[in-house]
Structures are given as C-alpha cells and as structure tokens.
Amino acid sequence: MTTLQGVQISVATGGPVLTPAQKRFNNLIRQIERARQTLTAWRDNVPLYVQAHTQVVRPLVDALNDARRQWALALDGLLDQPGWTKAERAALRELVCDGVAEVLTAGGDEDPALKAIFDKHNEVGFDTEQQNSRMAMKDFVEMMTGVDLGDASEIDSDEDLYKRAQEKLAAQAAAADTAENPNVRGRRRRKTAAQQLRETEAQLATQSVREIFRKLASALHPDREPDPAQREAKTALMQKVNQAYAANDLLTLLELQLQIEQVDAGHIASASAQRIKHYNKVLSEQLSELKAETARAEALFRLDFGMPPGWGLKPTQLGRLIDQAAKQLRADLAMHQRDMRMLADKAVTKRWLKRQRLREDEFDNIFF
C-alpha cells in the first residue's frame, strides 16, 4: 500500500498555495490515518490484555474471593463463641454480611453456604435484599428518565434493568422523532432547499467514489489478465477494492489508485474544487465512522472488564491497567491475610473492632 504522503496534496516550490478545501483534504487524510492506527491498536492490544488478565489478574481475583469467603466463615465462627459484647456482636454481624455480599456479588451468588450465613445474620435474606435493591434502582431510573420499566419482579439482574432502560429510552426517542416529523396521509413534507442541496452533494460525493471504483475494477478485472501470476495478484487487489467500496472507504481507494499507478499525487492535486469538496465529504464521513468504531471498541472493553463508562484509554497502554489491578489485588489480599491472622487473638480483635467503631463515629460526625 502507498504511504499517507502519497495521497496528500503537496505544495510545489514557487507554486500556488493550497486552497482551504485542499488543506481540509490533507487534514482529513492525517486524521483518518491516526484514527486507523488507534483502531488497529485496540484490535491488536485487547487480545494481549485478555491473555494477561487471564494469566495475572484472574488468579489474584480468585484468591481474593477465596480470602473473603474464608474471612466471612471465620467471623461467623467467632459469633458462635462467648465473650462478645452486644456492640461487638453487631459489628461482627455487619462484617460477616459485608464480606458475604462481596463474594456473592462478585460471581458466587449460587454459593448456598454463604447465602445461609448472610440470611443467618441479616434481618432480610440475600435474595430479598438484592431484589429490594433492584426495585430501588428501578424507581430511581424511572424518576430520572420518565420511562416505565414494567414489573420489578420480572427484572432478574442489574444488567437486565439497564438493558430494559436502554430499550425504553430508544423507543421513546424514536416515538419523539416520529412525532416531530409526521407524514400526512402517506405524503412526506416538501423538502427545503437546504435539504435538497445536502442530498445532491451526498449523491455527487457517492458518484465520485463510484467513479474511482469503476476505474479500479476496469484495470484490475482478473478475467482480462492472461498471465496466471498477474491474475492472482489482480484478484487480491480487486478484493481490497470491493471491500473498500462496500465500506465507502475513499482513502483506501485513492491509495489503491496510486499503487497501480492509475493516478499520481499531481492528479489528485489538480482535481477540481468541486471534486475535492466531494472527496472531503466522503472522507469526513469515513473519519466519523472510524471514531465511532473506536469508541465502540473502548466501550466494549470497559464493559467486558467491569470498568466505569468513559473514554480516553490509550490501547497501547493497557498493560499498565494489568499492573495497577495486580498491585491493588495483591495489597487487598495481603490485608485479608493480615486480618485473618488477627482473628486468632480475641483481645486484638476486640481492640480492632473498637477502632472501627471510632472511625465510623468520626465519619458520622463529619457528614451528618
């Protein structure tokens, strides 16, 4: 494939300066190239992240969940022992329920032994508490969005709640769009001059892409090549042409034209202002699609690995996320191991519970 510089319009020494449309053409080419590189980086680095997550992070997560489970079981065992004050027993029960909930919500929600411990020490059973939590979230989402999410008993999980909210909001938006643009007895409203102009420009832009495709197809048609080696090469190039045309990928079509020497950089530079304008329209759409695809790649990555919504992650630096997650998990695991050793000494555990209560009191005094 030709280089990016081969497609851009260059300024000849002593020649005329680039027009605004030509400058925009070059700028769009550069942005598309950067967007291509970013999208390729996502596609290349996510599998590496998945592999590293499986090998490094997943074992630490499993070890931490096991430590949390052992912590909850140990606290449950302590409550069977005498010598605890009423306040200490209340604190231990709260710690038991918090520990069990952490494990169950992290993927062990089918652990009957842990559920039994939670139900033993909490006023409301785990399944009931989860359903109450979803009902509260449902009420909040309905209040914020104004949509009716239906019967709460039919919502089985937080994911189901979010999916149902998205579907309802999408349907609401579609209904609002229809209300703003009604058809009268099947006849559409008359298009404005601006709308007609935009549609004409879009058709001409599409025509420009089609013209390039036809020229490439004519030059590369494998059936017209008697030499077997050349026929194979042209077949491969024609496949790229078809893929680019199907994707409305003008930049790749221009690169292919340069590659087979149908045109040179000077040919693009000498294109009419109207042709450059059409090119810019297609390139702008191509850039928007690349950015949207990149945003989808990041959103799916965040969703798959339980990260909060957002943007701006650099796909070339995903390895840092592995290091940060592993560091935090090791620290949490070390803390649980230290706390487990503490439980072996009742006097030390009592002092620790007292410090926890003092911290909670300080927090309450600050914020309430």
C-alpha positions as CSV (number, residue, x, y, z in Angstrom):
1,M,0.0,0.0,0.0
2,T,1.2,3.5,-0.7
3,T,2.2,5.9,2.1
4,L,0.0,8.5,3.5
5,Q,2.2,11.2,2.0
6,G,1.5,9.8,-1.5
7,V,-2.2,10.7,-1.1
8,Q,-1.8,14.1,0.4
9,I,-1.7,17.2,-1.8
10,S,1.8,18.8,-1.6
11,V,2.8,22.4,-2.4
12,A,5.2,22.8,-5.3
13,T,8.1,25.3,-4.7
14,G,7.0,28.6,-6.1
15,G,3.6,27.2,-6.9
16,P,0.2,28.4,-5.7
17,V,-0.7,27.9,-2.0
18,L,-3.3,25.2,-1.2
19,T,-6.9,26.2,-1.2
20,P,-9.0,25.8,2.0
21,A,-10.6,22.7,0.5
22,Q,-7.2,21.2,-0.3
23,K,-5.9,21.9,3.2
24,R,-9.1,20.3,4.6
25,F,-8.4,17.3,2.4
26,N,-4.9,16.9,3.8
27,N,-6.1,17.4,7.3
28,L,-8.8,14.7,6.9
29,I,-6.2,12.3,5.5
30,R,-4.0,12.8,8.5
31,Q,-6.9,12.4,11.0
32,I,-8.1,9.2,9.3
33,E,-4.6,7.8,9.4
34,R,-4.4,8.5,13.1
35,A,-7.9,7.0,13.7
36,R,-6.9,3.9,11.7
37,Q,-3.8,3.5,13.9
38,T,-5.8,3.9,17.1
39,L,-8.5,1.4,16.0
40,T,-5.8,-1.1,14.9
41,A,-4.1,-0.7,18.3
42,W,-7.4,-1.6,20.0
43,R,-7.7,-4.7,17.9
44,D,-4.1,-5.7,18.5
45,N,-3.8,-5.0,22.2
46,V,-7.2,-6.2,23.6
47,P,-6.3,-9.9,22.9
48,L,-2.9,-9.3,24.7
49,Y,-4.8,-7.7,27.6
50,V,-7.2,-10.7,27.7
51,Q,-4.3,-13.1,27.9
52,A,-2.5,-11.1,30.6
53,H,-5.8,-10.7,32.5
54,T,-6.3,-14.5,32.4
55,Q,-2.8,-15.3,33.5
56,V,-2.2,-12.5,36.1
57,V,-5.4,-10.8,37.3
58,R,-7.9,-13.7,37.2
59,P,-5.8,-15.9,39.7
60,L,-5.5,-12.9,42.0
61,V,-9.2,-12.2,41.8
62,D,-10.0,-15.9,42.6
63,A,-7.5,-15.8,45.5
64,L,-9.1,-12.6,46.9
65,N,-12.6,-14.0,46.6
66,D,-11.5,-17.2,48.4
67,A,-9.9,-15.0,51.1
68,R,-13.1,-13.0,51.5
69,R,-15.0,-16.3,51.8
70,Q,-12.7,-17.6,54.5
71,W,-13.0,-14.2,56.3
72,A,-16.8,-14.4,56.3
73,L,-16.6,-18.0,57.6
74,A,-14.1,-17.1,60.3
75,L,-16.3,-14.2,61.5
76,D,-19.3,-16.5,61.5
77,G,-17.3,-18.9,63.7
78,L,-16.3,-16.1,66.1
79,L,-20.0,-15.3,66.7
80,D,-20.6,-18.8,68.0
81,Q,-18.0,-18.1,70.7
82,P,-18.9,-16.5,74.1
83,G,-17.3,-13.3,75.4
84,W,-18.5,-10.7,72.9
85,T,-20.4,-7.6,73.9
86,K,-23.7,-6.7,72.2
87,A,-22.0,-3.9,70.3
88,E,-19.2,-6.3,69.2
89,R,-21.6,-8.9,68.1
90,A,-23.5,-6.3,66.0
91,A,-20.2,-5.2,64.4
92,L,-19.2,-8.8,63.7
93,R,-22.6,-9.5,62.1
94,E,-22.2,-6.4,59.8
95,L,-18.7,-7.5,58.8
96,V,-20.0,-11.0,58.0
97,C,-22.8,-9.7,55.8
98,D,-20.5,-7.3,54.0
99,G,-17.9,-10.0,53.4
100,V,-20.5,-12.5,52.1
101,A,-22.1,-9.8,49.9
102,E,-18.7,-9.0,48.3
103,V,-18.2,-12.7,47.4
104,L,-21.8,-13.3,46.2
105,T,-22.0,-10.1,44.0
106,A,-18.5,-10.9,42.5
107,G,-19.9,-14.1,40.9
108,G,-20.5,-16.5,43.7
109,D,-24.2,-15.8,44.0
110,E,-25.0,-19.5,43.8
111,D,-23.0,-20.4,46.9
112,P,-25.7,-21.8,49.2
113,A,-23.4,-21.9,52.2
114,L,-22.6,-18.2,52.0
115,K,-26.2,-17.3,51.4
116,A,-27.2,-19.3,54.5
117,I,-24.6,-17.3,56.6
118,F,-25.9,-14.0,55.2
119,D,-29.5,-15.0,55.9
120,K,-28.5,-16.1,59.4
121,H,-27.0,-12.7,60.4
122,N,-29.1,-10.2,58.4
123,E,-32.7,-9.2,59.0
124,V,-33.5,-9.7,55.3
125,G,-32.4,-12.7,53.2
126,F,-29.8,-12.1,50.5
127,D,-32.1,-12.7,47.5
128,T,-34.8,-10.5,49.0
129,E,-32.2,-7.7,49.7
130,Q,-30.9,-7.9,46.1
131,Q,-34.5,-7.7,44.8
132,N,-35.2,-4.7,47.1
133,S,-32.0,-3.0,45.8
134,R,-33.1,-3.5,42.2
135,M,-36.6,-2.1,42.9
136,A,-35.0,1.0,44.5
137,M,-32.7,1.3,41.4
138,K,-35.7,0.8,39.1
139,D,-37.7,3.6,40.9
140,F,-34.6,5.9,40.6
141,V,-34.2,5.2,36.9
142,E,-37.9,5.8,36.3
143,M,-37.8,9.1,38.2
144,M,-34.7,10.3,36.3
145,T,-35.8,9.2,32.8
146,G,-39.6,9.3,33.0
147,V,-39.9,5.8,31.4
148,D,-41.9,2.9,32.8
149,L,-39.7,-0.2,33.3
150,G,-42.6,-2.5,34.0
151,D,-43.0,-5.1,36.7
152,A,-39.9,-5.2,39.0
153,S,-40.4,-8.9,39.7
154,E,-39.6,-9.6,36.1
155,I,-36.2,-7.9,36.4
156,D,-33.7,-10.6,37.3
157,S,-30.4,-8.6,37.5
158,D,-28.9,-5.2,37.3
159,E,-27.8,-5.9,33.7
160,D,-31.5,-6.7,32.9
161,L,-32.5,-3.4,34.5
162,Y,-30.0,-1.4,32.4
163,K,-30.9,-3.2,29.2
164,R,-34.6,-2.6,29.7
165,A,-34.0,1.1,30.4
166,Q,-31.9,1.5,27.3
167,E,-34.6,-0.2,25.1
168,K,-37.3,2.0,26.6
169,L,-35.3,5.2,26.1
170,A,-34.5,4.2,22.5
171,A,-38.2,3.6,21.8
172,Q,-39.1,6.9,23.5
173,A,-36.6,8.7,21.3
174,A,-37.9,7.0,18.1
175,A,-41.5,8.0,19.1
176,A,-40.5,11.6,19.7
177,D,-38.7,11.7,16.3
178,T,-41.8,10.4,14.6
179,A,-44.0,13.0,16.3
180,E,-41.7,15.8,15.2
181,N,-41.7,14.5,11.6
182,P,-45.2,13.2,10.8
183,N,-46.4,12.1,7.4
184,V,-49.7,13.5,6.2
185,R,-51.7,10.7,4.6
186,G,-48.6,9.0,3.4
187,R,-47.2,12.1,1.7
188,R,-43.9,13.4,3.1
189,R,-43.3,17.1,3.8
190,R,-41.8,19.0,1.0
191,K,-38.0,19.2,1.4
192,T,-36.4,22.5,2.0
193,A,-33.8,23.9,-0.5
194,A,-31.1,23.2,2.1
195,Q,-32.2,19.6,2.4
196,Q,-32.2,19.2,-1.4
197,L,-28.8,20.7,-1.6
198,R,-27.4,18.4,1.0
199,E,-28.9,15.4,-0.7
200,T,-27.5,16.5,-4.1
201,E,-24.0,16.9,-2.6
202,A,-24.2,13.5,-1.0
203,Q,-25.2,11.9,-4.3
204,L,-22.3,13.6,-6.1
205,A,-19.9,12.5,-3.3
206,T,-21.1,8.9,-3.8
207,Q,-20.7,9.3,-7.5
208,S,-17.1,10.3,-7.0
209,V,-16.4,7.2,-5.1
210,R,-18.2,5.1,-7.7
211,E,-16.1,6.6,-10.5
212,I,-12.9,5.6,-8.7
213,F,-14.2,2.1,-8.1
214,R,-15.2,1.7,-11.7
215,K,-11.7,2.7,-12.9
216,L,-10.1,0.3,-10.5
217,A,-12.4,-2.5,-11.4
218,S,-11.7,-2.0,-15.1
219,A,-7.9,-2.1,-14.5
220,L,-7.9,-5.0,-12.1
221,H,-10.5,-7.3,-13.6
222,P,-8.9,-10.8,-13.2
223,D,-10.7,-12.3,-16.2
224,R,-8.9,-9.9,-18.6
225,E,-5.4,-11.0,-17.4
226,P,-3.9,-13.9,-19.3
227,D,-0.8,-14.3,-17.1
228,P,-1.7,-16.6,-14.1
229,A,0.6,-14.8,-11.6
230,Q,-0.7,-11.4,-12.6
231,R,-4.2,-12.7,-12.5
232,E,-3.7,-13.9,-8.9
233,A,-2.2,-10.5,-7.9
234,K,-5.1,-8.6,-9.5
235,T,-7.6,-10.9,-7.8
236,A,-6.2,-10.0,-4.4
237,L,-6.2,-6.3,-5.2
238,M,-9.7,-6.5,-6.5
239,Q,-10.8,-8.0,-3.2
240,K,-9.4,-5.0,-1.4
241,V,-11.2,-2.7,-3.9
242,N,-14.5,-4.4,-3.3
243,Q,-14.1,-4.2,0.5
244,A,-13.1,-0.5,0.3
245,Y,-16.1,0.3,-1.9
246,A,-18.5,-1.5,0.3
247,A,-17.2,0.4,3.3
248,N,-17.2,3.7,1.4
249,D,-13.5,3.9,2.2
250,L,-12.3,6.6,-0.2
251,L,-8.8,6.8,1.3
252,T,-8.1,3.2,0.5
253,L,-9.5,3.5,-3.0
254,L,-7.2,6.5,-3.6
255,E,-4.3,4.6,-2.2
256,L,-5.0,1.7,-4.5
257,Q,-5.2,4.0,-7.5
258,L,-1.7,5.3,-6.6
259,Q,-0.5,1.8,-6.0
260,I,-1.4,0.6,-9.5
261,E,-0.3,3.9,-10.9
262,Q,-3.7,4.9,-12.3
263,V,-3.0,8.4,-10.9
264,D,-0.2,10.2,-9.2
265,A,-0.1,12.8,-6.4
266,G,-0.3,15.5,-9.0
267,H,-3.5,14.1,-10.4
268,I,-5.2,14.5,-7.0
269,A,-3.7,18.0,-6.6
270,S,-5.2,19.1,-9.9
271,A,-8.7,17.8,-9.2
272,S,-11.4,20.4,-9.4
273,A,-12.6,22.3,-6.4
274,Q,-15.9,20.6,-6.7
275,R,-14.3,17.1,-6.8
276,I,-12.1,17.9,-3.7
277,K,-15.3,19.1,-2.0
278,H,-17.0,15.8,-2.7
279,Y,-13.9,13.9,-1.5
280,N,-13.9,15.9,1.7
281,K,-17.5,14.9,2.4
282,V,-16.8,11.2,2.0
283,L,-13.6,11.5,4.0
284,S,-15.4,13.3,6.8
285,E,-18.0,10.6,6.9
286,Q,-15.2,8.0,6.9
287,L,-13.5,9.7,9.8
288,S,-16.7,9.8,11.8
289,E,-17.3,6.1,11.3
290,L,-13.7,5.3,12.4
291,K,-14.1,7.4,15.5
292,A,-17.5,5.7,16.3
293,E,-15.9,2.3,15.8
294,T,-13.0,3.2,18.1
295,A,-15.5,4.5,20.7
296,R,-17.4,1.2,20.5
297,A,-14.2,-0.8,20.9
298,E,-13.3,1.1,24.1
299,A,-16.9,0.9,25.5
300,L,-17.0,-2.9,24.9
301,F,-13.6,-3.3,26.5
302,R,-14.7,-1.3,29.6
303,L,-18.0,-3.3,29.8
304,D,-16.2,-6.7,29.4
305,F,-13.8,-5.9,32.3
306,G,-16.1,-4.1,34.7
307,M,-14.6,-0.7,34.2
308,P,-16.7,2.5,34.6
309,P,-18.0,4.1,31.4
310,G,-15.8,6.8,29.9
311,W,-13.3,7.4,27.1
312,G,-9.7,8.3,26.6
313,L,-8.0,5.0,27.3
314,K,-4.9,4.5,25.2
315,P,-4.9,1.0,23.8
316,T,-1.1,0.9,23.7
317,Q,-1.0,1.3,27.5
318,L,-3.5,-1.4,28.5
319,G,-0.6,-3.2,30.1
320,R,-0.5,-0.6,32.8
321,L,-4.0,-1.5,33.8
322,I,-2.9,-5.0,34.4
323,D,0.0,-3.8,36.6
324,Q,-2.3,-1.5,38.5
325,A,-5.0,-4.1,39.0
326,A,-2.5,-6.7,40.1
327,K,-0.9,-4.3,42.5
328,Q,-4.2,-3.4,44.1
329,L,-5.3,-7.0,44.3
330,R,-2.1,-8.1,46.0
331,A,-2.5,-5.3,48.5
332,D,-6.1,-6.3,49.2
333,L,-5.1,-10.0,49.5
334,A,-2.3,-9.1,52.0
335,M,-4.7,-7.1,54.1
336,H,-7.2,-10.0,54.2
337,Q,-4.4,-12.4,55.2
338,R,-3.3,-10.0,58.0
339,D,-6.9,-9.6,59.2
340,M,-7.3,-13.4,59.2
341,R,-4.2,-13.7,61.5
342,M,-5.7,-11.0,63.8
343,L,-8.9,-13.0,64.3
344,A,-6.9,-15.7,66.1
345,D,-6.4,-13.3,69.0
346,K,-9.7,-12.3,70.6
347,A,-8.1,-9.4,72.5
348,V,-6.6,-7.9,69.4
349,T,-9.9,-8.4,67.5
350,K,-11.7,-6.5,70.2
351,R,-9.3,-3.6,70.0
352,W,-9.7,-3.6,66.2
353,L,-13.5,-3.6,66.4
354,K,-13.3,-0.6,68.8
355,R,-11.1,1.3,66.4
356,Q,-13.6,0.6,63.6
357,R,-16.4,2.0,65.7
358,L,-14.5,5.1,66.5
359,R,-13.7,5.7,62.8
360,E,-17.4,5.2,61.9
361,D,-18.4,7.7,64.7
362,E,-15.9,10.3,63.3
363,F,-17.3,9.8,59.8
364,D,-20.8,10.3,61.0
365,N,-19.8,13.5,62.9
366,I,-18.2,14.9,59.7
367,F,-21.0,14.2,57.3
368,F,-24.2,14.2,59.4
